[in-house]
Amino acid sequence: GVEEQSQSARCEIAGRLDDRQEAQVRRAELRSWGGRFAGLAGGAFVLGPVDLFLGEAAEAMGASDEAAAYLSAARDLAEAHGATQWSTRASAGLRRIAAQAR
């Protein structure tokens, strides 16, 4: 609904702006919506898997293990629904994390 869509967008913005405090707040608010897509109107408008936003925010905060878990869940959910744009984005995040671990 509106709440998870709004929180997902805020989480994404916080991560991209490297606002760790805001990302932490949004991650805490979003956790209960993990495993679902964020969107409105019964799926007419979809932002993507909530786990994608949680993973990207965790990655921005340097929490690599947590980020990888969320991004893996987002990729799996997206693949299960044929949502290649989001599975591709989650896979890219997983590759970034793997590259940083080397």
C-alpha positions in Angstrom: 0.0 0.0 0.0 0.9 3.6 0.3 3.0 3.2 3.5 5.4 0.6 2.2 5.7 2.4 -1.2 6.5 5.6 0.6 9.0 4.0 3.0 10.6 2.1 0.1 11.2 5.3 -1.8 12.6 7.1 1.2 14.9 4.1 2.0 16.2 4.1 -1.6 16.8 7.9 -1.5 18.6 7.7 1.8 20.8 4.9 0.6 21.7 6.8 -2.6 22.4 10.0 -0.7 24.5 8.0 1.8 22.3 9.3 4.6 23.1 6.5 7.1 20.8 7.7 9.8 17.8 8.1 7.6 18.5 4.7 5.9 18.6 3.1 9.3 15.2 4.5 10.3 13.7 3.5 7.0 15.1 0.0 7.2 13.6 -0.5 10.6 10.2 0.7 9.3 10.4 -1.5 6.2 11.5 -4.8 7.7 7.9 -6.0 8.3 7.2 -5.7 4.6 10.0 -7.9 3.5 9.1 -10.7 1.0 6.6 -8.4 -0.8 6.5 -5.9 -3.6 6.0 -2.2 -2.7 3.3 -0.7 -4.8 -0.2 0.8 -5.1 -3.5 0.0 -6.7 -3.4 -3.7 -6.5 -0.2 -3.9 -8.5 -0.9 -1.2 -11.1 2.1 0.8 -9.8 5.0 -1.3 -8.4 8.3 0.1 -7.1 9.9 -3.3 -6.7 10.6 -5.8 -4.0 10.8 -4.3 -0.5 13.9 -6.5 0.1 15.7 -4.7 -2.8 15.4 -1.3 -1.0 16.4 -2.9 2.3 19.4 -4.5 0.7 20.6 -1.4 -1.1 20.2 0.6 2.2 22.2 -2.0 4.1 24.8 -2.0 1.4 25.1 1.8 1.6 25.6 1.5 5.4 28.4 -1.1 4.9 26.3 -4.0 6.3 27.4 -6.4 3.5 26.1 -9.7 5.0 22.7 -8.2 5.7 22.7 -6.5 2.2 23.5 -9.8 0.5 20.7 -11.6 2.3 18.1 -8.9 1.4 19.3 -8.7 -2.2 19.2 -12.4 -2.6 15.6 -12.5 -1.4 14.7 -9.6 -3.7 16.3 -11.4 -6.7 14.5 -14.6 -5.9 11.1 -12.8 -5.5 11.6 -10.9 -8.7 12.7 -14.0 -10.7 9.7 -15.9 -9.4 7.4 -13.2 -10.8 9.3 -12.6 -14.1 10.4 -9.1 -13.0 13.7 -9.1 -14.7 14.4 -5.4 -14.1 14.5 -5.9 -10.4 16.2 -9.3 -10.5 18.9 -7.6 -12.6 19.2 -4.7 -10.1 19.5 -7.1 -7.2 22.1 -9.3 -8.9 24.1 -6.2 -9.7 24.1 -5.3 -6.0 25.2 -8.9 -5.1 28.1 -8.5 -7.6 29.2 -5.2 -6.0 29.2 -6.8 -2.6 31.2 -9.8 -3.8 33.7 -7.5 -5.5 34.2 -5.5 -2.3 34.8 -8.6 -0.3 37.8 -9.5 -2.5 
